[in-house]
Amino acid sequence: MANNNVAARDSSAVIREGDKFSYHNDGLVKWVGLFQQMEYTSGNWSAFVNVSFASTGYKRIDYFRPMDLVLNDTIMVEALSYGDTILNNGNEYTVDSPEARHAESKWKWIPGYTFKTGLNYNLDEFNNVFMNLGYLEKAPKFNNVFDYDNRLFADIRNEEVAAIELGHSYNGRKISSNLNLYHTEWRNKPQSGSTVVDGEPLRYNINGINALHKGVEFDVAINLSDKFTIEFLSSVGDWRWTSGDTIRSYDDNNQLIVPEGGLVYFDASGVHVGDAAQLQLGTSVRYQFHKNAYIKLRGMRFDNHYADFNPFDLQGENVGRDSWKTPAYSLLDLHGGYRFRYAGMNLDFKINILNVLNTTFISDALNNDTYISGNQFNFDAASASVFMGMGRRLTSSLKISF
């Protein structure tokens, strides 16, 4: 078997099309699950309970590791490298022998489950209040089960989510509204990314940290007439990380990098969760100018959007230091639709103009990005890398029913 891993043979070799470098593996995943839901209604009361169970199996096949030798009475794990010969009971075996296979792990099965329950009470014809509770144990991602070889991580833990929601709904003839308060605890949430340390690119993996998401959401729709509707919505959240963890760093050859003094520990407690605006305000106006056609104008304001943290920064005096907050921005969208019949079919045509004003805005950011040359790591705009949001664009769709 030819070794096509150029980087493994010679770090100065030229990599050509078709060559493999850094890693070359398959990840196999199997899943089996059960689901059960029960509902109950009596007078003004209603309730539900649903329970699910899932078991996820993981298997890794590595094409860069020495090959396994599978004999009738035994399996020699990663016994054959390129050019090796094994003598067993008078027989010679090489990587080209039919008994040789690519190195593969055993199946690792990890169970998980969910439990959800909710209770609703109708106060009167128009008002109801409700409460929902939920707990979820989710099997980890493949990269948090196996290291960059066929070895299992020593401490494999499920991701856990515990949530409670309280709310009120009003459904009147002219006005409808919804109010929700939520409190969600995330535990052992994995993180991964890449960075540069001393000029060398590294990948890092964090098995799991904790976060708390809490907030309030409110929306209201007002039917001014049978053709004219105004909607308002708001979402105010406070999402923060509440723990730290150990950082496992790997070089381009997937070798674990252990600095002097051991693995690096960081603490993100109090740092805002990135990648989403935690304050959103919006309004829309919908006009049904024909019985089969409408036009809708929607405006949204986004604020309290923080850059994703760089775990290597959250040490020493910077423990818990918040990431850079990106500038707030507003977007305006225009939507329209028309339903009609043609050739005995029902057609639903929709057209959307997104970001009508072609607003320039930042959609995502990474705090203290190490790929920026000369970065001063000041937790500010100059130290962050950003992704710009999409400009004005038009989309359309046609749904045909027959």
C-alpha positions as CSV (number, residue, x, y, z in Angstrom):
1,M,0.0,0.0,0.0
2,A,1.5,3.3,-1.0
3,N,1.7,6.0,1.6
4,N,0.0,9.0,0.0
5,N,0.4,11.2,3.0
6,V,3.0,13.7,1.7
7,A,3.2,15.6,4.9
8,A,3.9,12.5,7.0
9,R,6.8,11.5,4.7
10,D,8.5,14.9,4.4
11,S,7.3,18.2,5.8
12,S,9.0,20.1,3.0
13,A,7.5,18.0,0.1
14,V,5.3,19.6,-2.5
15,I,1.7,18.6,-2.1
16,R,0.0,17.8,-5.4
17,E,-3.6,17.2,-6.4
18,G,-4.7,13.9,-5.1
19,D,-2.2,13.7,-2.2
20,K,-3.5,13.3,1.3
21,F,-2.2,15.3,4.2
22,S,-2.9,16.1,7.8
23,Y,-5.6,13.4,8.2
24,H,-7.4,10.8,6.2
25,N,-10.2,8.9,7.9
26,D,-13.8,7.8,7.8
27,G,-16.3,8.4,10.6
28,L,-19.2,5.9,10.8
29,V,-22.3,6.8,12.8
30,K,-25.3,4.6,13.5
31,W,-28.4,5.7,15.4
32,V,-31.4,4.0,16.9
33,G,-34.2,5.7,18.8
34,L,-37.7,5.5,20.4
35,F,-40.3,8.2,20.9
36,Q,-43.5,8.3,22.9
37,Q,-45.9,11.2,23.5
38,M,-49.0,11.4,25.7
39,E,-51.6,14.2,25.7
40,Y,-54.3,15.0,28.2
41,T,-57.2,17.5,28.0
42,S,-59.9,18.2,30.6
43,G,-61.9,21.4,30.6
44,N,-59.6,24.4,30.5
45,W,-56.6,22.2,31.3
46,S,-54.3,20.5,28.8
47,A,-51.0,18.8,29.3
48,F,-48.4,16.7,27.4
49,V,-45.5,14.5,28.2
50,N,-43.0,13.2,25.6
51,V,-40.0,10.9,26.1
52,S,-37.4,9.8,23.6
53,F,-34.4,7.5,23.8
54,A,-31.6,7.4,21.3
55,S,-28.4,5.4,21.2
56,T,-25.6,6.6,18.9
57,G,-22.8,4.3,17.7
58,Y,-19.4,5.7,16.5
59,K,-16.6,3.9,14.6
60,R,-13.4,5.4,13.2
61,I,-11.4,4.0,10.2
62,D,-7.9,5.6,9.8
63,Y,-6.1,5.3,6.5
64,F,-2.8,6.9,7.8
65,R,-2.3,4.6,10.9
66,P,-0.5,1.2,10.6
67,M,-2.9,-1.4,9.3
68,D,-4.6,-4.1,11.4
69,L,-3.8,-7.8,10.8
70,V,-6.9,-9.9,11.1
71,L,-6.1,-13.6,11.6
72,N,-8.4,-16.5,12.5
73,D,-7.7,-16.4,16.3
74,T,-6.6,-12.8,16.8
75,I,-6.5,-9.2,15.6
76,M,-3.1,-7.5,15.7
77,V,-4.1,-3.8,16.0
78,E,-2.0,-1.4,13.9
79,A,0.6,-4.0,13.4
80,L,1.6,-3.3,9.8
81,S,3.3,-0.2,8.5
82,Y,4.4,0.3,4.9
83,G,7.4,-2.0,4.3
84,D,6.8,-4.2,7.3
85,T,6.5,-8.0,7.3
86,I,5.1,-10.1,10.0
87,L,5.8,-13.8,10.3
88,N,3.1,-15.9,12.0
89,N,2.9,-19.7,12.0
90,G,5.1,-19.8,9.0
91,N,3.2,-17.3,7.0
92,E,4.4,-13.8,5.9
93,Y,2.0,-10.9,6.0
94,T,2.4,-7.4,4.6
95,V,0.1,-4.4,4.0
96,D,-0.8,-6.1,0.6
97,S,-2.0,-9.3,2.3
98,P,-5.8,-10.0,2.2
99,E,-5.7,-10.3,6.0
100,A,-4.6,-6.7,6.3
101,R,-7.2,-4.0,6.8
102,H,-7.1,-0.3,7.5
103,A,-6.9,0.5,11.2
104,E,-10.4,0.7,12.7
105,S,-11.8,1.1,16.1
106,K,-14.5,-0.9,17.8
107,W,-18.0,0.5,17.9
108,K,-18.6,2.9,20.7
109,W,-22.3,3.2,21.7
110,I,-23.5,6.2,23.7
111,P,-27.1,6.5,25.0
112,G,-29.1,9.7,25.3
113,Y,-32.6,10.7,26.0
114,T,-35.0,13.6,26.2
115,F,-37.9,14.4,28.6
116,K,-40.4,17.2,27.9
117,T,-43.6,18.1,29.6
118,G,-46.0,21.1,29.4
119,L,-49.1,22.4,31.1
120,N,-51.6,24.9,29.7
121,Y,-54.6,26.6,31.3
122,N,-57.2,28.6,29.3
123,L,-58.1,31.6,31.5
124,D,-61.0,32.5,29.2
125,E,-62.0,32.5,25.6
126,F,-59.0,34.7,24.6
127,N,-56.3,34.1,27.2
128,N,-54.1,31.2,28.2
129,V,-51.0,30.6,30.3
130,F,-48.5,27.8,29.9
131,M,-45.4,26.3,31.3
132,N,-42.9,23.9,29.6
133,L,-40.1,21.9,31.1
134,G,-37.5,19.9,29.3
135,Y,-34.3,18.0,29.8
136,L,-32.1,16.6,27.1
137,E,-29.0,14.4,27.1
138,K,-27.4,14.5,23.6
139,A,-24.6,12.2,22.5
140,P,-21.4,14.2,21.7
141,K,-20.1,15.0,18.2
142,F,-17.8,12.5,16.5
143,N,-14.8,14.7,17.2
144,N,-15.5,14.7,20.9
145,V,-15.6,10.9,21.0
146,F,-12.4,10.0,19.1
147,D,-9.1,11.9,19.1
148,Y,-7.3,12.4,15.8
149,D,-6.4,8.7,15.8
150,N,-8.6,5.7,16.8
151,R,-8.3,6.3,20.5
152,L,-11.4,7.3,22.6
153,F,-11.2,10.4,24.7
154,A,-10.8,9.5,28.4
155,D,-13.8,11.5,29.6
156,I,-16.7,11.3,27.2
157,R,-19.7,13.1,28.4
158,N,-23.1,13.9,26.9
159,E,-24.2,17.4,26.2
160,E,-27.0,18.4,28.6
161,V,-29.7,20.9,28.2
162,A,-32.2,21.8,31.0
163,A,-34.9,24.4,30.2
164,I,-38.0,26.0,31.6
165,E,-40.4,28.3,29.8
166,L,-43.3,30.3,31.1
167,G,-45.7,32.2,28.8
168,H,-49.0,33.9,28.1
169,S,-51.0,34.1,24.9
170,Y,-53.9,36.3,23.8
171,N,-56.0,35.5,20.8
172,G,-58.6,38.2,20.2
173,R,-60.6,39.2,17.2
174,K,-58.3,42.1,16.3
175,I,-55.2,41.5,18.4
176,S,-53.1,38.5,19.2
177,S,-49.9,38.3,21.3
178,N,-47.4,35.9,22.8
179,L,-45.1,36.5,25.8
180,N,-42.4,33.9,26.7
181,L,-39.8,33.9,29.5
182,Y,-37.1,31.2,29.2
183,H,-34.2,29.9,31.3
184,T,-31.9,27.4,29.6
185,E,-28.8,25.8,31.1
186,W,-26.3,24.2,28.6
187,R,-23.8,21.8,30.1
188,N,-20.8,20.2,28.5
189,K,-21.2,22.1,25.2
190,P,-18.3,21.2,22.9
191,Q,-16.3,23.9,21.1
192,S,-13.6,23.7,18.3
193,G,-11.6,26.0,16.1
194,S,-8.2,26.9,14.8
195,T,-5.5,29.4,16.0
196,V,-1.9,30.4,15.5
197,V,0.6,29.9,18.4
198,D,4.2,31.1,17.9
199,G,3.6,31.3,14.1
200,E,2.3,27.7,13.9
201,P,-1.3,26.9,12.9
202,L,-3.1,24.7,15.4
203,R,-6.5,23.2,15.7
204,Y,-8.1,23.0,19.1
205,N,-10.8,21.0,20.7
206,I,-12.7,21.7,23.9
207,N,-14.7,18.7,25.2
208,G,-17.4,20.9,26.9
209,I,-18.2,24.0,28.8
210,N,-21.4,25.4,30.3
211,A,-23.6,28.3,29.4
212,L,-26.8,30.0,30.7
213,H,-29.3,31.4,28.3
214,K,-32.2,33.5,29.7
215,G,-34.5,36.1,28.3
216,V,-37.9,37.2,27.3
217,E,-39.7,37.2,23.9
218,F,-42.8,39.1,22.9
219,D,-44.8,39.5,19.7
220,V,-48.1,41.1,18.9
221,A,-50.2,41.2,15.7
222,I,-52.9,43.9,15.2
223,N,-55.5,43.4,12.4
224,L,-56.5,46.9,11.5
225,S,-58.8,45.5,8.8
226,D,-59.3,42.3,6.9
227,K,-56.5,43.6,4.5
228,F,-54.1,45.4,6.8
229,T,-52.0,43.8,9.6
230,I,-49.2,45.3,11.7
231,E,-46.8,43.1,13.7
232,F,-44.3,43.9,16.4
233,L,-41.7,41.6,17.9
234,S,-38.9,41.8,20.5
235,S,-36.4,39.4,21.9
236,V,-34.1,40.3,24.8
237,G,-31.6,37.8,26.0
238,D,-28.7,37.4,28.3
239,W,-26.6,34.5,27.2
240,R,-23.3,33.9,28.9
241,W,-20.7,31.1,29.4
242,T,-20.5,30.0,33.0
243,S,-17.3,27.8,33.1
244,G,-14.0,26.9,31.5
245,D,-12.2,23.8,30.4
246,T,-8.9,22.3,29.1
247,I,-7.8,23.1,25.6
248,R,-6.4,20.2,23.5
249,S,-4.3,21.6,20.6
250,Y,-3.1,19.7,17.5
251,D,-0.6,20.5,14.8
252,D,-1.0,19.8,11.1
253,N,0.0,16.1,11.7
254,N,-2.7,15.7,14.3
255,Q,-0.1,15.4,17.1
256,L,-1.3,16.6,20.5
257,I,0.7,19.7,21.6
258,V,1.3,19.8,25.3
259,P,3.0,23.0,26.5
260,E,5.4,23.2,29.4
261,G,3.4,22.9,32.5
262,G,0.7,20.8,30.9
263,L,-2.5,21.4,29.0
264,V,-3.8,24.9,28.9
265,Y,-6.9,25.8,31.0
266,F,-9.1,28.7,30.2
267,D,-12.1,30.3,32.0
268,A,-15.0,31.9,30.0
269,S,-17.2,32.5,33.0
270,G,-19.2,35.7,32.4
271,V,-18.3,36.0,28.7
272,H,-21.2,36.6,26.4
273,V,-22.1,33.8,23.9
274,G,-21.3,34.9,20.4
275,D,-22.7,34.3,17.0
276,A,-26.2,35.7,17.7
277,A,-27.8,39.1,18.4
278,Q,-29.1,39.0,21.9
279,L,-31.4,42.0,21.4
280,Q,-33.8,41.9,18.4
281,L,-36.6,44.3,17.7
282,G,-38.8,44.2,14.7
283,T,-42.0,45.4,13.0
284,S,-43.8,44.5,9.8
285,V,-46.7,45.8,7.8
286,R,-48.7,43.4,5.6
287,Y,-51.3,44.6,3.1
288,Q,-53.6,42.2,1.2
289,F,-54.3,44.3,-1.8
290,H,-56.1,41.5,-3.7
291,K,-57.9,38.4,-2.3
292,N,-55.0,36.3,-3.7
293,A,-52.1,38.7,-3.4
294,Y,-50.2,40.5,-0.6
295,I,-47.2,42.6,0.1
296,K,-45.2,42.7,3.4
297,L,-42.5,45.1,4.5
298,R,-40.4,44.0,7.5
299,G,-37.7,45.9,9.5
300,M,-35.4,44.4,12.1
301,R,-32.9,45.9,14.5
302,F,-30.1,43.7,15.8
303,D,-27.9,44.6,18.8
304,N,-25.8,43.0,21.6
305,H,-24.0,40.7,19.1
306,Y,-20.7,39.6,20.5
307,A,-17.7,38.0,18.8
308,D,-16.9,34.4,19.5
309,F,-14.2,34.1,22.1
310,N,-10.6,32.8,21.6
311,P,-10.1,30.4,24.5
312,F,-6.3,31.0,24.6
313,D,-6.9,34.6,25.6
314,L,-9.1,33.8,28.7
315,Q,-6.2,33.1,31.1
316,G,-4.5,35.1,33.9
317,E,-5.8,38.7,34.1
318,N,-8.1,38.1,31.1
319,V,-10.1,35.4,32.8
320,G,-13.8,36.2,32.1
321,R,-13.0,39.2,29.9
322,D,-15.8,39.8,27.5
323,S,-15.4,39.7,23.7
324,W,-15.8,42.6,21.4
325,K,-19.4,43.7,20.7
326,T,-20.1,44.2,17.0
327,P,-21.9,47.4,15.8
328,A,-25.7,47.3,15.9
329,Y,-27.5,47.3,12.5
330,S,-31.0,47.4,10.9
331,L,-32.3,45.5,7.9
332,L,-35.3,46.0,5.7
333,D,-36.9,43.2,3.8
334,L,-39.8,43.2,1.3
335,H,-42.0,40.1,0.6
336,G,-44.8,39.5,-1.8
337,G,-47.0,36.6,-2.8
338,Y,-49.7,35.6,-5.3
339,R,-51.9,32.5,-5.4
340,F,-53.7,31.5,-8.6
341,R,-55.0,28.5,-10.6
342,Y,-53.6,27.4,-13.9
343,A,-54.4,24.3,-16.0
344,G,-56.3,22.8,-13.1
345,M,-53.4,23.3,-10.7
346,N,-53.0,25.6,-7.6
347,L,-49.9,27.8,-7.9
348,D,-48.3,29.8,-5.1
349,F,-45.7,32.3,-6.2
350,K,-43.5,34.2,-3.7
351,I,-40.9,36.9,-4.2
352,N,-38.5,38.3,-1.6
353,I,-36.1,41.2,-1.7
354,L,-33.8,40.8,1.3
355,N,-31.7,43.7,2.7
356,V,-33.6,46.2,0.5
357,L,-31.3,49.1,1.4
358,N,-28.2,47.1,0.8
359,T,-27.0,47.8,4.3
360,T,-23.4,46.9,5.2
361,F,-23.2,45.0,8.5
362,I,-21.1,42.4,10.4
363,S,-22.8,39.0,10.7
364,D,-20.1,37.1,12.6
365,A,-16.8,37.9,14.3
366,L,-13.9,36.2,16.1
367,N,-12.3,38.0,19.0
368,N,-8.5,38.4,19.0
369,D,-8.0,36.4,15.8
370,T,-4.5,35.1,15.7
371,Y,-4.5,35.0,11.9
372,I,-4.3,38.8,11.8
373,S,-0.7,39.9,11.3
374,G,0.5,42.1,14.2
375,N,-2.6,41.7,16.2
376,Q,-2.4,43.4,19.6
377,F,-5.1,41.2,21.2
378,N,-7.0,44.2,22.7
379,F,-10.4,42.6,22.7
380,D,-11.6,45.3,20.2
381,A,-12.6,45.9,16.6
382,A,-8.9,46.1,15.4
383,S,-8.2,42.7,17.0
384,A,-11.2,40.8,15.6
385,S,-11.8,39.1,12.2
386,V,-15.3,39.5,10.8
387,F,-17.6,38.1,8.2
388,M,-19.7,40.7,6.4
389,G,-23.4,40.1,6.0
390,M,-25.0,39.6,2.6
391,G,-26.1,42.6,0.6
392,R,-29.3,43.1,-1.4
393,R,-30.6,40.0,-3.0
394,L,-33.7,38.7,-4.6
395,T,-35.3,35.2,-4.2
396,S,-38.4,33.7,-5.6
397,S,-40.3,30.4,-5.4
398,L,-43.2,28.7,-7.1
399,K,-45.2,26.0,-5.3
400,I,-47.4,23.8,-7.5
401,S,-50.2,21.7,-6.0
402,F,-52.3,19.2,-7.9
